Amino acid sequence: YEEKIALQKAELKYLQMQIKPHFFLNALTTVSSLTYKNKSEDIRKFVNALSNHLRYMLKSGLNMVSIKEEVEYIKNYFCMQEIKFPNSVFYVFDMDSDIEDEQIPQFVIHTFIENSFKHAMTFEEPLSVFVSIKRYSHNNGEAVKIIIEDNGEGFPQDVIEAANASTADCKDSGGHKVGIYNVKRTLALFYGENGLLKLSNAEPSGARVEIIIPMQRGDNHDSSYS
C-alpha cells in the first residue's frame, strides 16, 4: 500500500511538471519586441506579471491551492496576453463568492485557458473566454463545478472522445493531448474516480470544458506533495 501511494505521488509530480506551460522563450521575445516600440510601461507590467507567473509555477510538488489563487494566477496570465495581443482578449469570471477559499489542484483551470490561446486565438477575431465556478452536488456530496468556454472552433471529435472515455489515457503519439491527459489523470489519481473531466463543443461554436472537484475528498488532502 505504501509503495502504491509513493508511485501515485511520483506520478502526480510528473504530471504537474508537464502541465506547466513552456512559453518562457516567447515571453522574452515579447519583452524584446516591446523595447523596439519604446513601450517601457508595458515592459514593466509584463515583467511584473511574468514574475508572478514564475512564483506560482515554482511551488514544489503537486499543490492544492485555493480557487482564489488559481483565478488570480489566470488573471495574471491574461494580463501578459493582453500586452502581447492588445485589444484581442476578452474574459469573464462568474464565481460563487463563498467558494474562493475552497482547494483545487494547481493548474487544473489554467491548463485549459492556455489551451484556448493555443487553439482558439486568431488575428481575425478577439478571443473570448468565459469561466464559471459554482457549487455543485456530486454523488450526494459537495463539489465545485468549473466550466470554461471559448469562442474558437472547438475540440476535434477524436479529442472529445478520448477525453470523455472511461479510461484515464487520452494521449496520442505526438503528445498533442498531453495537457488534457495530465488534468484527467491528475483528477483520477487525486480523487479516486473517473469522469470528473468532460469536453464538448459549445453552441454556436467554441470549446467547452467541465471539471468536477469533489470537495468532501479534496479538503482531506495535504496542501502539497513534497
N, CA, C and O of each residue as an XYZ file, in Angstrom:
904
protein
N       0.831     -1.202      0.000
C       0.000      0.000      0.000
C       0.870      1.259      0.000
O       0.599      2.207     -0.737
N       1.928      1.262      0.839
C       2.813      2.428      0.891
C       3.538      2.627     -0.441
O       3.749      3.755     -0.887
N       3.918      1.496     -1.072
C       4.576      1.600     -2.378
C       3.615      2.179     -3.416
O       4.014      2.995     -4.247
N       2.364      1.761     -3.368
C       1.365      2.276     -4.300
C       1.171      3.772     -4.118
O       1.093      4.515     -5.096
N       1.093      4.219     -2.857
C       0.946      5.648     -2.584
C       2.162      6.423     -3.082
O       2.018      7.506     -3.649
N       3.360      5.873     -2.874
C       4.587      6.534     -3.330
C       4.596      6.676     -4.840
O       4.989      7.716     -5.367
N       4.156      5.617     -5.550
C       4.097      5.669     -7.003
C       3.100      6.718     -7.471
O       3.352      7.435     -8.439
N       1.978      6.805     -6.789
C       0.975      7.797     -7.164
C       1.502      9.210     -6.953
O       1.266     10.092     -7.778
N       2.219      9.429     -5.845
C       2.801     10.743     -5.600
C       3.823     11.100     -6.678
O       3.878     12.236     -7.148
N       4.636     10.104     -7.061
C       5.637     10.339     -8.098
C       4.971     10.684     -9.422
O       5.433     11.566    -10.146
N       3.881      9.982     -9.737
C       3.186     10.256    -10.992
C       2.540     11.630    -10.969
O       2.539     12.338    -11.977
N       1.988     12.012     -9.817
C       1.376     13.329     -9.705
C       2.404     14.430     -9.936
O       2.113     15.424    -10.600
N       3.609     14.256     -9.388
C       4.661     15.246     -9.608
C       5.037     15.309    -11.086
O       5.231     16.393    -11.636
N       5.139     14.149    -11.726
C       5.476     14.085    -13.141
C       4.411     14.769    -13.985
O       4.723     15.499    -14.926
N       3.152     14.525    -13.638
C       2.063     15.150    -14.367
C       2.105     16.661    -14.214
O       1.903     17.391    -15.184
N       2.368     17.132    -13.005
C       2.417     18.568    -12.782
C       3.531     19.214    -13.598
O       3.352     20.313    -14.125
N       4.679     18.544    -13.708
C       5.785     19.082    -14.484
C       5.388     19.302    -15.932
O       5.799     20.282    -16.554
N       4.574     18.371    -16.480
C       4.161     18.509    -17.868
C       3.082     19.571    -18.037
O       2.987     20.200    -19.091
N       2.265     19.774    -17.000
C       1.204     20.758    -17.093
C       1.771     22.175    -17.205
O       1.178     23.026    -17.868
N       2.917     22.434    -16.562
C       3.491     23.770    -16.584
C       3.760     24.226    -18.019
O       4.388     23.497    -18.787
N       3.294     25.418    -18.390
C       3.455     25.884    -19.768
C       4.909     26.191    -20.107
O       5.708     26.564    -19.248
N       5.220     26.023    -21.370
C       6.592     26.234    -21.846
C       6.605     27.445    -22.788
O       6.767     27.302    -24.000
N       6.438     28.597    -22.228
C       6.371     29.781    -23.095
C       7.395     30.849    -22.711
O       7.248     32.008    -23.100
N       8.419     30.479    -21.962
C       9.350     31.489    -21.464
C      10.179     32.140    -22.571
O      10.490     33.329    -22.506
N      10.532     31.356    -23.581
C      11.244     31.958    -24.714
C      10.358     32.959    -25.435
O      10.821     34.017    -25.861
N       9.079     32.619    -25.570
C       8.138     33.551    -26.189
C       7.990     34.808    -25.348
O       7.844     35.907    -25.885
N       8.025     34.649    -24.027
C       7.912     35.806    -23.138
C       9.092     36.751    -23.330
O       8.923     37.969    -23.382
N      10.288     36.176    -23.435
C      11.474     37.007    -23.664
C      11.404     37.707    -25.018
O      11.813     38.861    -25.148
N      10.890     37.014    -26.015
C      10.721     37.614    -27.336
C       9.741     38.778    -27.276
O       9.937     39.796    -27.939
N       8.678     38.626    -26.474
C       7.704     39.706    -26.316
C       8.350     40.937    -25.694
O       8.133     42.057    -26.156
N       9.148     40.728    -24.637
C       9.834     41.845    -23.999
C      10.773     42.526    -24.988
O      10.848     43.753    -25.053
N      11.483     41.711    -25.750
C      12.413     42.262    -26.741
C      11.682     43.124    -27.773
O      12.148     44.209    -28.120
N      10.551     42.645    -28.257
C       9.801     43.401    -29.263
C       9.248     44.698    -28.701
O       9.154     45.696    -29.415
N       8.877     44.689    -27.404
C       8.361     45.903    -26.777
C       9.440     46.970    -26.637
O       9.147     48.165    -26.674
N      10.693     46.536    -26.476
C      11.776     47.522    -26.357
C      11.933     48.327    -27.648
O      12.267     49.511    -27.607
N      11.693     47.684    -28.791
C      11.812     48.380    -30.074
C      10.668     49.367    -30.289
O      10.764     50.273    -31.117
N       9.578     49.181    -29.529
C       8.420     50.079    -29.659
C       8.403     51.148    -28.565
O       7.465     51.939    -28.468
N       9.467     51.157    -27.737
C       9.596     52.136    -26.655
C       8.384     52.117    -25.708
O       7.909     53.165    -25.271
N       7.899     50.914    -25.403
C       6.757     50.778    -24.504
C       7.247     50.367    -23.118
O       7.049     49.231    -22.686
N       7.886     51.305    -22.435
C       8.501     50.990    -21.145
C       7.461     50.604    -20.088
O       7.722     49.730    -19.261
N       6.282     51.246    -20.105
C       5.255     50.917    -19.125
C       4.725     49.505    -19.349
O       4.494     48.770    -18.389
N       4.531     49.124    -20.610
C       4.089     47.761    -20.925
C       5.152     46.739    -20.526
O       4.827     45.650    -20.052
N       6.421     47.096    -20.720
C       7.513     46.199    -20.327
C       7.485     45.983    -18.819
O       7.631     44.855    -18.349
N       7.298     47.062    -18.057
C       7.248     46.957    -16.600
C       6.098     46.051    -16.169
O       6.279     45.185    -15.313
N       4.920     46.244    -16.755
C       3.753     45.424    -16.407
C       3.980     43.965    -16.790
O       3.629     43.056    -16.037
N       4.567     43.748    -17.960
C       4.774     42.384    -18.436
C       5.776     41.648    -17.553
O       5.543     40.498    -17.178
N       6.882     42.294    -17.220
C       7.902     41.659    -16.380
C       7.341     41.365    -14.996
O       7.630     40.314    -14.424
N       6.546     42.276    -14.453
C       5.928     42.052    -13.154
C       4.970     40.862    -13.203
O       4.958     40.027    -12.299
N       4.156     40.791    -14.284
C       3.230     39.668    -14.448
C       3.987     38.362    -14.636
O       3.581     37.326    -14.110
N       5.087     38.407    -15.383
C       5.892     37.208    -15.602
C       6.519     36.729    -14.296
O       6.617     35.525    -14.064
N       6.944     37.657    -13.444
C       7.498     37.292    -12.139
C       6.451     36.598    -11.279
O       6.744     35.594    -10.629
N       5.229     37.129    -11.272
C       4.142     36.491    -10.528
C       3.842     35.106    -11.088
O       3.559     34.169    -10.341
N       3.908     34.991    -12.393
C       3.666     33.722    -13.065
C       4.696     32.675    -12.634
O       4.341     31.540    -12.315
N       5.951     33.059    -12.626
C       7.025     32.142    -12.230
C       6.898     31.737    -10.762
O       7.107     30.577    -10.408
N       6.557     32.694     -9.924
C       6.417     32.417     -8.488
C       5.341     31.360     -8.247
O       5.505     30.478     -7.404
N       4.257     31.452     -8.980
C       3.163     30.497     -8.829
C       3.548     29.125     -9.368
O       3.195     28.099     -8.786
N       4.268     29.111    -10.473
C       4.630     27.852    -11.114
C       5.679     27.079    -10.339
O       5.716     25.851    -10.413
N       6.536     27.770     -9.594
C       7.669     27.117     -8.958
C       7.358     26.577     -7.563
O       8.274     26.285     -6.794
N       6.089     26.444     -7.237
C       5.727     25.761     -6.000
C       6.195     24.313     -6.103
O       6.099     23.716     -7.176
N       6.697     23.737     -5.015
C       7.223     22.372     -5.059
C       6.099     21.359     -4.961
O       5.094     21.591     -4.290
N       6.278     20.231     -5.638
C       5.296     19.156     -5.579
C       4.001     19.513     -6.274
O       3.917     20.530     -6.962
N       2.987     18.673     -6.094
C       1.658     18.968     -6.599
C       0.901     19.673     -5.501
O       0.664     19.096     -4.439
N       0.517     20.916     -5.741
C      -0.102     21.719     -4.708
C      -1.609     21.789     -4.846
O      -2.152     21.852     -5.949
N      -2.267     21.776     -3.701
C      -3.650     22.186     -3.639
C      -3.627     23.683     -3.358
O      -2.981     24.127     -2.408
N      -4.315     24.448     -4.161
C      -4.361     25.893     -3.982
C      -5.817     26.318     -3.861
O      -6.719     25.580     -4.257
N      -6.043     27.492     -3.321
C      -7.405     27.993     -3.255
C      -7.863     28.395     -4.652
O      -7.051     28.726     -5.516
N      -9.166     28.362     -4.858
C      -9.713     28.812     -6.140
C      -9.301     30.259     -6.390
O      -9.011     30.639     -7.524
N      -9.276     31.060     -5.334
C      -8.878     32.463     -5.471
C      -7.461     32.571     -6.021
O      -7.203     33.394     -6.899
N      -6.528     31.744     -5.514
C      -5.143     31.774     -6.002
C      -5.077     31.411     -7.476
O      -4.399     32.081     -8.254
N      -5.782     30.347     -7.864
C      -5.755     29.913     -9.264
C      -6.346     30.988    -10.177
O      -5.818     31.248    -11.259
N      -7.439     31.610     -9.739
C      -8.075     32.653    -10.547
C      -7.157     33.866    -10.687
O      -7.044     34.433    -11.774
N      -6.499     34.269     -9.592
C      -5.570     35.397     -9.669
C      -4.409     35.091    -10.598
O      -3.948     35.959    -11.339
N      -3.941     33.855    -10.553
C      -2.870     33.429    -11.445
C      -3.320     33.519    -12.902
O      -2.567     33.974    -13.763
N      -4.550     33.084    -13.173
C      -5.073     33.125    -14.538
C      -5.254     34.572    -15.001
O      -4.953     34.897    -16.150
N      -5.745     35.443    -14.110
C      -5.885     36.851    -14.475
C      -4.520     37.467    -14.782
O      -4.397     38.306    -15.674
N      -3.502     37.046    -14.040
C      -2.138     37.493    -14.303
C      -1.675     37.030    -15.684
O      -0.998     37.764    -16.405
N      -2.053     35.794    -16.040
C      -1.729     35.243    -17.361
C      -2.448     36.042    -18.451
O      -1.861     36.350    -19.488
N      -3.717     36.375    -18.211
C      -4.459     37.199    -19.167
C      -3.786     38.554    -19.350
O      -3.740     39.083    -20.460
N      -3.265     39.114    -18.264
C      -2.573     40.397    -18.339
C      -1.407     40.344    -19.317
O      -1.225     41.253    -20.127
N      -0.620     39.279    -19.239
C       0.505     39.120    -20.173
C       0.023     39.014    -21.608
O       0.615     39.596    -22.517
N      -1.065     38.263    -21.810
C      -1.577     38.076    -23.160
C      -2.165     39.378    -23.723
O      -2.064     39.646    -24.920
N      -2.778     40.180    -22.847
C      -3.345     41.454    -23.301
C      -2.255     42.419    -23.749
O      -2.458     43.199    -24.679
N      -1.097     42.370    -23.091
C       0.033     43.201    -23.508
C       0.585     42.703    -24.839
O       0.951     43.489    -25.714
N       0.636     41.382    -24.970
C       1.159     40.784    -26.197
C       0.196     40.959    -27.364
O       0.625     41.172    -28.498
N      -1.110     40.869    -27.090
C      -2.135     40.987    -28.141
C      -3.127     42.088    -27.747
O      -4.218     41.776    -27.271
N      -2.783     43.352    -27.930
C      -3.659     44.451    -27.497
C      -5.032     44.384    -28.165
O      -5.141     44.134    -29.365
N      -6.084     44.614    -27.362
C      -7.466     44.662    -27.853
C      -7.915     43.365    -28.518
O      -8.798     43.376    -29.376
N      -7.309     42.250    -28.124
C      -7.645     40.969    -28.750
C      -8.068     39.910    -27.752
O      -8.261     38.752    -28.123
N      -8.218     40.295    -26.467
C      -8.549     39.319    -25.429
C      -9.703     39.855    -24.576
O      -9.658     40.987    -24.095
N     -10.727     39.034    -24.398
C     -11.864     39.380    -23.551
C     -12.180     38.183    -22.677
O     -12.293     37.062    -23.175
N     -12.327     38.410    -21.356
C     -12.617     37.285    -20.472
C     -13.564     37.703    -19.347
O     -13.602     38.865    -18.943
N     -14.331     36.719    -18.851
C     -15.290     36.944    -17.771
C     -15.210     35.781    -16.797
O     -15.174     34.622    -17.211
N     -15.183     36.086    -15.492
C     -15.273     35.077    -14.442
C     -16.617     35.235    -13.737
O     -16.994     36.340    -13.345
N     -17.327     34.141    -13.579
C     -18.579     34.114    -12.825
C     -18.415     33.079    -11.721
O     -18.515     31.878    -11.971
N     -18.162     33.544    -10.497
C     -17.817     32.637     -9.405
C     -18.679     32.915     -8.176
O     -18.893     34.069     -7.803
N     -19.166     31.853     -7.557
C     -19.856     31.992     -6.277
C     -18.891     32.598     -5.260
O     -17.761     32.133     -5.117
N     -19.338     33.631     -4.561
C     -18.439     34.367     -3.667
C     -17.989     33.564     -2.457
O     -16.975     33.893     -1.841
N     -18.732     32.510     -2.107
C     -18.413     31.772     -0.882
C     -17.513     30.565     -1.112
O     -17.309     29.772     -0.193
N     -16.968     30.406     -2.318
C     -16.141     29.218     -2.576
C     -14.701     29.557     -2.943
O     -13.930     28.664     -3.295
N     -14.330     30.819     -2.867
C     -12.994     31.191     -3.331
C     -11.881     30.595     -2.479
O     -10.743     30.513     -2.939
N     -12.175     30.177     -1.253
C     -11.156     29.563     -0.403
C     -11.120     28.041     -0.506
O     -10.275     27.401      0.119
N     -12.027     27.455     -1.287
C     -12.009     26.001     -1.489
C     -10.742     25.606     -2.243
O     -10.220     26.380     -3.045
N     -10.255     24.395     -1.979
C      -8.985     23.940     -2.543
C      -9.203     23.112     -3.821
O     -10.106     22.279     -3.893
N      -8.359     23.365     -4.815
C      -8.374     22.608     -6.063
C      -6.928     22.304     -6.462
O      -6.017     22.992     -6.001
N      -6.691     21.288     -7.310
C      -5.330     21.035     -7.779
C      -4.805     22.210     -8.607
O      -5.511     22.752     -9.458
N      -3.575     22.586     -8.347
C      -2.954     23.699     -9.060
C      -2.930     23.433    -10.565
O      -2.676     22.308    -10.994
N      -3.194     24.469    -11.365
C      -3.154     24.454    -12.834
C      -4.357     23.785    -13.491
O      -4.425     23.737    -14.719
N      -5.317     23.261    -12.706
C      -6.399     22.498    -13.322
C      -7.275     23.385    -14.218
O      -7.812     22.910    -15.219
N      -7.420     24.652    -13.868
C      -8.157     25.583    -14.728
C      -7.236     26.182    -15.780
O      -7.592     26.286    -16.954
N      -6.053     26.571    -15.342
C      -5.131     27.273    -16.242
C      -4.771     26.460    -17.482
O      -4.595     27.028    -18.560
N      -4.662     25.151    -17.345
C      -4.297     24.303    -18.484
C      -5.224     24.548    -19.672
O      -4.774     24.581    -20.818
N      -6.515     24.717    -19.399
C      -7.470     24.899    -20.489
C      -7.538     26.352    -20.955
O      -7.911     26.616    -22.098
N      -7.183     27.295    -20.082
C      -7.061     28.690    -20.519
C      -5.917     28.804    -21.520
O      -6.050     29.440    -22.566
N      -4.813     28.190    -21.188
C      -3.662     28.185    -22.101
C      -4.026     27.490    -23.406
O      -3.594     27.910    -24.480
N      -4.819     26.427    -23.313
C      -5.266     25.703    -24.494
C      -6.063     26.616    -25.421
O      -5.933     26.527    -26.642
N      -6.887     27.490    -24.848
C      -7.678     28.421    -25.654
C      -6.771     29.357    -26.446
O      -7.031     29.636    -27.616
N      -5.705     29.841    -25.806
C      -4.785     30.727    -26.515
C      -4.042     29.982    -27.623
O      -3.730     30.560    -28.664
N      -3.764     28.715    -27.399
C      -3.040     27.939    -28.404
C      -3.905     27.621    -29.620
O      -3.432     27.651    -30.756
N      -5.191     27.313    -29.365
C      -6.023     26.763    -30.433
C      -7.175     27.656    -30.869
O      -7.717     27.453    -31.955
N      -7.571     28.641    -30.061
C      -8.712     29.480    -30.420
C      -8.331     30.913    -30.765
O      -9.149     31.661    -31.301
N      -7.095     31.299    -30.462
C      -6.649     32.669    -30.730
C      -6.403     32.862    -32.221
O      -5.666     32.091    -32.836
N      -7.018     33.887    -32.803
C      -6.782     34.230    -34.208
C      -6.565     35.739    -34.311
O      -6.819     36.479    -33.360
N      -6.096     36.181    -35.468
C      -5.904     37.610    -35.688
C      -7.151     38.250    -36.287
O      -7.231     39.472    -36.417
N      -8.130     37.410    -36.653
C      -9.345     37.916    -37.269
C     -10.397     38.335    -36.248
O     -11.190     39.239    -36.511
N     -10.411     37.683    -35.084
C     -11.456     37.912    -34.096
C     -10.867     37.841    -32.692
O     -10.046     36.967    -32.414
N     -11.274     38.753    -31.795
C     -10.772     38.694    -30.416
C     -11.139     37.373    -29.748
O     -12.201     36.806    -30.003
N     -10.248     36.898    -28.896
C     -10.515     35.683    -28.141
C     -11.389     36.014    -26.936
O     -11.065     36.904    -26.150
N     -12.501     35.291    -26.798
C     -13.381     35.454    -25.650
C     -13.355     34.175    -24.816
O     -13.500     33.076    -25.351
N     -13.171     34.322    -23.519
C     -13.125     33.178    -22.617
C     -14.078     33.438    -21.445
O     -14.030     34.495    -20.817
N     -14.923     32.480    -21.167
C     -15.870     32.566    -20.049
C     -15.568     31.449    -19.073
O     -15.456     30.288    -19.467
N     -15.432     31.800    -17.775
C     -15.147     30.811    -16.734
C     -16.218     30.910    -15.657
O     -16.413     31.965    -15.053
N     -16.906     29.805    -15.424
C     -17.911     29.720    -14.368
C     -17.418     28.764    -13.287
O     -16.967     27.660    -13.592
N     -17.503     29.187    -12.019
C     -17.071     28.358    -10.889
C     -18.182     28.396     -9.848
O     -18.389     29.410     -9.183
N     -18.893     27.280     -9.714
C     -20.090     27.252     -8.883
C     -20.099     26.017     -7.975
O     -19.461     25.006     -8.271
N     -20.839     26.123     -6.860
C     -21.083     24.948     -6.022
C     -21.941     23.963     -6.794
O     -22.749     24.337     -7.644
N     -21.736     22.668     -6.467
C     -22.386     21.620     -7.265
C     -22.577     20.390     -6.387
O     -21.736     20.087     -5.540
N     -23.673     19.691     -6.591
C     -23.938     18.447     -5.857
C     -23.419     17.271     -6.674
O     -23.789     17.100     -7.836
N     -22.558     16.463     -6.058
C     -21.916     15.364     -6.787
C     -21.868     14.131     -5.895
O     -21.253     14.154     -4.829
N     -22.521     13.048     -6.335
C     -22.527     11.787     -5.573
C     -22.911     12.000     -4.107
O     -22.256     11.499     -3.194
N     -23.976     12.747     -3.914
C     -24.500     13.016     -2.568
C     -23.538     13.810     -1.690
O     -23.622     13.756     -0.463
N     -22.644     14.530     -2.308
C     -21.694     15.334     -1.549
C     -21.494     16.698     -2.178
O     -22.030     16.980     -3.250
N     -20.723     17.544     -1.512
C     -20.417     18.880     -2.001
C     -19.302     18.815     -3.042
O     -18.365     18.027     -2.917
N     -19.416     19.640     -4.051
C     -18.390     19.718     -5.086
C     -18.382     21.121     -5.670
O     -19.267     21.931     -5.393
N     -17.379     21.392     -6.471
C     -17.312     22.629     -7.255
C     -17.311     22.230     -8.726
O     -16.576     21.332     -9.136
N     -18.138     22.902     -9.509
C     -18.178     22.643    -10.952
C     -17.582     23.838    -11.673
O     -18.020     24.975    -11.497
N     -16.575     23.558    -12.486
C     -15.880     24.599    -13.237
C     -16.204     24.416    -14.718
O     -16.039     23.324    -15.262
N     -16.662     25.475    -15.362
C     -16.957     25.445    -16.792
C     -16.096     26.506    -17.471
O     -16.058     27.659    -17.043
N     -15.411     26.101    -18.527
C     -14.563     27.013    -19.304
C     -15.014     26.949    -20.755
O     -15.061     25.868    -21.342
N     -15.342     28.085    -21.333
C     -15.773     28.149    -22.728
C     -14.992     29.224    -23.472
O     -14.663     30.266    -22.906
N     -14.698     28.968    -24.736
C     -14.097     29.995    -25.577
C     -14.881     30.100    -26.885
O     -15.821     29.338    -27.112
N     -14.499     31.032    -27.731
C     -15.215     31.263    -28.979
C     -14.439     30.773    -30.200
O     -14.608     31.290    -31.305
N     -13.582     29.762    -29.985
C     -12.810     29.216    -31.100
C     -13.607     28.214    -31.918
O     -14.838     28.214    -31.898
N     -12.899     27.371    -32.626
C     -13.551     26.379    -33.485
C     -13.973     25.134    -32.716
O     -14.683     24.291    -33.264
N     -13.558     25.000    -31.473
C     -13.935     23.839    -30.681
C     -12.924     22.716    -30.761
O     -11.921     22.812    -31.469
N     -13.200     21.641    -30.020
C     -12.314     20.480    -29.998
C     -12.579     19.577    -31.198
O     -13.728     19.438    -31.619
N     -11.544     18.965    -31.753
C     -11.760     17.882    -32.731
C     -12.506     16.735    -32.066
O     -12.378     16.522    -30.861
N     -13.277     16.003    -32.844
C     -14.106     14.946    -32.276
C     -13.276     13.865    -31.606
O     -13.694     13.315    -30.587
N     -12.105     13.548    -32.157
C     -11.290     12.489    -31.556
C     -10.762     12.903    -30.186
O     -10.580     12.055    -29.311
N     -10.513     14.205    -29.991
C     -10.066     14.690    -28.682
C     -11.191     14.569    -27.664
O     -10.961     14.160    -26.526
N     -12.409     14.923    -28.069
C     -13.562     14.806    -27.182
C     -13.777     13.358    -26.766
O     -13.975     13.069    -25.586
N     -13.739     12.446    -27.737
C     -13.991     11.035    -27.441
C     -12.930     10.461    -26.514
O     -13.250      9.699    -25.602
N     -11.654     10.823    -26.742
C     -10.575     10.298    -25.903
C     -10.665     10.845    -24.482
O     -10.473     10.108    -23.514
N     -10.956     12.135    -24.359
C     -11.021     12.751    -23.029
C     -12.212     12.246    -22.230
O     -12.127     12.116    -21.009
N     -13.321     11.960    -22.904
C     -14.541     11.535    -22.214
C     -14.629     10.027    -22.026
O     -15.593      9.530    -21.444
N     -13.622      9.291    -22.520
C     -13.630      7.834    -22.378
C     -13.469      7.447    -20.917
O     -12.979      8.234    -20.107
N     -13.885      6.231    -20.587
C     -13.833      5.775    -19.192
C     -12.412      5.534    -18.718
O     -12.151      5.588    -17.516
N     -11.480      5.266    -19.636
C     -10.082      5.076    -19.244
C      -9.411      6.426    -19.057
O      -9.870      7.440    -19.583
N      -8.323      6.427    -18.303
C      -7.657      7.686    -17.980
C      -6.737      8.163    -19.095
O      -6.403      9.347    -19.141
N      -6.318      7.278    -19.994
C      -5.322      7.624    -21.007
C      -5.982      8.281    -22.208
O      -6.856      7.688    -22.840
N      -5.562      9.519    -22.529
C      -6.065     10.156    -23.750
C      -4.926     10.852    -24.486
O      -5.130     11.881    -25.130
N      -3.723     10.281    -24.384
C      -2.584     10.813    -25.117
C      -2.601     10.314    -26.551
O      -3.239      9.306    -26.855
N      -1.898     11.018    -27.437
C      -1.633     10.464    -28.761
C      -0.132     10.429    -28.961
O       0.624     10.937    -28.133
N       0.303      9.828    -30.064
C       1.739      9.597    -30.255
C       2.524     10.888    -30.363
O       3.713     10.924    -30.046
N       1.861     11.957    -30.812
C       2.563     13.222    -30.957
C       2.515     14.081    -29.713
O       3.140     15.141    -29.675
N       1.790     13.652    -28.695
C       1.708     14.397    -27.458
C       0.812     15.614    -27.515
O       0.870     16.461    -26.624
N      -0.035     15.726    -28.564
C      -0.864     16.909    -28.721
C      -1.930     17.021    -27.643
O      -2.463     18.107    -27.419
N      -2.253     15.915    -26.969
C      -3.298     15.938    -25.949
C      -2.700     15.828    -24.541
O      -3.409     15.490    -23.592
N      -1.418     16.109    -24.404
C      -0.745     15.839    -23.135
C      -1.337     16.655    -21.989
O      -1.463     16.139    -20.879
N      -1.707     17.925    -22.230
C      -2.270     18.737    -21.164
C      -3.606     18.201    -20.684
O      -3.875     18.162    -19.483
N      -4.445     17.787    -21.632
C      -5.745     17.213    -21.281
C      -5.546     15.900    -20.526
O      -6.220     15.641    -19.529
N      -4.620     15.079    -21.006
C      -4.330     13.813    -20.328
C      -3.889     14.056    -18.891
O      -4.330     13.363    -17.974
N      -3.019     15.042    -18.699
C      -2.493     15.308    -17.370
C      -3.594     15.721    -16.395
O      -3.624     15.255    -15.256
N      -4.496     16.592    -16.838
C      -5.589     17.008    -15.969
C      -6.485     15.823    -15.641
O      -6.851     15.614    -14.484
N      -6.837     15.046    -16.667
C      -7.721     13.900    -16.447
C      -7.092     12.886    -15.504
O      -7.753     12.387    -14.593
N      -5.830     12.582    -15.718
C      -5.149     11.599    -14.884
C      -4.937     12.134    -13.468
O      -5.085     11.386    -12.502
N      -4.598     13.400    -13.333
C      -4.418     14.002    -12.019
C      -5.707     13.946    -11.210
O      -5.688     13.587    -10.032
N      -6.828     14.300    -11.835
C      -8.121     14.245    -11.141
C      -8.450     12.812    -10.714
O      -8.936     12.584     -9.606
N      -8.178     11.842    -11.610
C      -8.470     10.443    -11.292
C      -7.609      9.951    -10.131
O      -8.106      9.263     -9.240
N      -6.328     10.296    -10.135
C      -5.443      9.878     -9.058
C      -5.798     10.570     -7.742
O      -5.804      9.947     -6.680
N      -6.087     11.847     -7.831
C      -6.271     12.616     -6.623
C      -7.591     12.319     -5.930
O      -7.656     12.268     -4.702
N      -8.643     12.123     -6.718
C      -9.974     11.939     -6.128
C     -10.483     10.502     -6.236
O     -11.557     10.185     -5.724
N      -9.720      9.633     -6.897
C     -10.069      8.216     -6.921
C     -11.277      7.869     -7.761
O     -11.937      6.862     -7.509
N     -11.582      8.695     -8.769
C     -12.695      8.366     -9.661
C     -12.474      9.002    -11.032
O     -11.812     10.032    -11.166
N     -13.055      8.347    -12.052
C     -13.005      8.889    -13.404
C     -14.257      9.723    -13.664
O     -15.153      9.793    -12.822
N     -14.310     10.342    -14.817
C     -15.491     11.099    -15.208
C     -15.573     12.494    -14.620
O     -16.630     13.120    -14.693
N     -14.491     13.005    -14.038
C     -14.505     14.346    -13.459
C     -14.197     15.422    -14.493
O     -14.352     16.612    -14.219
N     -13.761     15.009    -15.677
C     -13.478     15.940    -16.766
C     -14.342     15.579    -17.964
O     -14.409     14.414    -18.356
N     -15.000     16.568    -18.541
C     -15.827     16.346    -19.727
C     -15.585     17.454    -20.732
O     -15.655     18.635    -20.393
N     -15.299     17.070    -21.979
C     -15.112     18.035    -23.057
C     -16.298     17.970    -24.015
O     -16.882     16.907    -24.226
N     -16.642     19.108    -24.586
C     -17.679     19.172    -25.611
C     -17.463     20.447    -26.403
O     -16.543     21.213    -26.118
N     -18.304     20.674    -27.392
C     -18.259     21.915    -28.149
C     -19.503     22.731    -27.867
O     -20.617     22.206    -27.875
N     -19.310     24.028    -27.615
C     -20.412     24.918    -27.270
C     -21.175     25.322    -28.520
O     -20.707     25.131    -29.642
N     -22.361     25.886    -28.306
C     -23.181     26.421    -29.401
C     -23.135     27.949    -29.380
O     -23.264     28.542    -28.309
N     -22.956     28.604    -30.532
C     -22.848     28.027    -31.878
C     -21.452     27.506    -32.222
O     -21.290     26.737    -33.169
N     -20.442     27.928    -31.448
C     -19.084     27.451    -31.691
C     -18.267     27.615    -30.426
O     -18.677     28.301    -29.490
N     -17.108     26.976    -30.408
C     -16.213     27.110    -29.275
C     -16.063     25.836    -28.483
O     -16.904     24.941    -28.556
N     -14.973     25.758    -27.715
C     -14.703     24.609    -26.864
C     -15.364     24.812    -25.506
O     -15.446     25.935    -25.007
N     -15.834     23.714    -24.912
C     -16.455     23.748    -23.586
C     -15.817     22.663    -22.722
O     -15.740     21.502    -23.123
N     -15.362     23.053    -21.536
C     -14.720     22.138    -20.588
C     -15.512     22.161    -19.284
O     -15.838     23.231    -18.770
N     -15.819     20.988    -18.756
C     -16.478     20.877    -17.458
C     -15.583     20.053    -16.536
O     -15.155     18.955    -16.891
N     -15.306     20.592    -15.355
C     -14.460     19.921    -14.366
C     -15.213     19.852    -13.046
O     -15.729     20.861    -12.565
N     -15.275     18.662    -12.464
C     -15.904     18.481    -11.160
C     -14.818     18.264    -10.110
O     -13.966     17.389    -10.267
N     -14.846     19.047     -9.058
C     -13.915     18.915     -7.942
C     -14.704     18.475     -6.710
O     -15.403     19.297     -6.116
N     -14.615     17.198     -6.304
C     -15.348     16.721     -5.110
C     -14.717     17.271     -3.828
O     -13.639     16.834     -3.427
N     -15.373     18.204     -3.206
C     -14.779     18.877     -2.067
C     -14.680     17.991     -0.837
O     -13.792     18.199     -0.010
N     -15.560     17.011     -0.689
C     -15.516     16.166      0.502
C     -14.253     15.320      0.541
O     -13.828     14.889      1.613
N     -13.641     15.076     -0.634
C     -12.377     14.344     -0.666
C     -11.200     15.305     -0.676
O     -10.206     15.094      0.019
N     -11.323     16.375     -1.481
C     -10.199     17.288     -1.646
C      -9.793     17.984     -0.367
O      -8.609     18.239     -0.150
N     -10.770     18.299      0.495
C     -10.431     19.026      1.710
C      -9.639     18.192      2.695
O      -9.059     18.728      3.639
N      -9.609     16.852      2.481
C      -8.906     15.995      3.421
C      -7.448     15.734      3.033
O      -6.718     15.075      3.774
N      -7.023     16.246      1.876
C      -5.673     16.013      1.410
C      -4.726     17.074      1.950
O      -5.144     18.168      2.330
N      -3.433     16.728      1.978
C      -2.413     17.708      2.328
C      -2.375     18.781      1.251
O      -2.838     18.556      0.133
N      -1.826     19.949      1.579
C      -1.783     21.048      0.637
C      -0.777     20.811     -0.476
O      -0.848     21.477     -1.509
N       0.166     19.876     -0.296
C       1.127     19.592     -1.366
C       1.759     18.242     -1.118
O       1.731     17.703     -0.012
N       2.337     17.708     -2.201
C       3.182     16.525     -2.114
C       4.600     16.966     -2.307
O       4.926     17.543     -3.344
N       5.449     16.717     -1.356
C       6.840     17.214     -1.444
C       7.792     16.036     -1.586
O       9.005     16.230     -1.675
